[in-house]
Amino acid sequence: MNNRILAANLARIEKSLKQRTPPAMVKIGQKADPFRILVGCLISARTRDEVTEAACTRLFQRIKDPQGLLELTPRQLEKEIYPVAFYRNKAKALKSLSSDLIERFDGQVPETLEELLTLQGVGRKTANLTLILAFDGMGICVDTHVHRIANRWGYVETATPDQTEAALREKLPKKYWQKINEWLVGFGQTVCKPLSPLCSQCPVDKHCPRIGVDKYR
Ligand code: SF4
């Protein structure tokens, strides 16, 4: 797939998703607290958006910053974020992250991808998403949806999300970097699903080679 067809596909998907709320905690360009964004990204792994939102709302009614989070006991923190998936492990990770921010960054969330990636428990997906949402920075957040769909389209040919991010950094026009996650997550959750995608209802079916798709509806 070349960039002309990719642009057409993304435009169709954006149009079809217009009615949906973006999956991210805040919209791109909207002013937001970087610590809240970072915590939200970490809490959101394998958890539904509405559960993440509710947990973040509860937690940030009680704390404001890394120091406040550290002052909660492990039990209190677990209770605030329950029932997010793996809430016990995530509570531990949030404590480590908060200590790290205080010790190395004076309690502030760093603004570069390189520094974000040095934080305890922060991988490329979270670092890129925080960069985009908290600082309006140039990141590409590649999760399983972006990875899967970019490969089904034949835009990249990669085995892991990290490889997909590297490939996208080489060829994806920069104007799509910040938004591709929002579009393809929404599209991947509703149409181009992991198993048996809804190709008969797909707005981009004419320009999709369906690479690796054995079964579809
Ligand atoms: S045609 Fe099917 S595989 Fe291709 S993007 Fe649409 S839903 Fe996904």
Residues whose N, C-alpha, C, O or C-beta is under 5 A from the ligand:
A	BS01	SF4	R152 V191 C192 P197 L198 C199 C202 V204 D205 C208 R210 V213
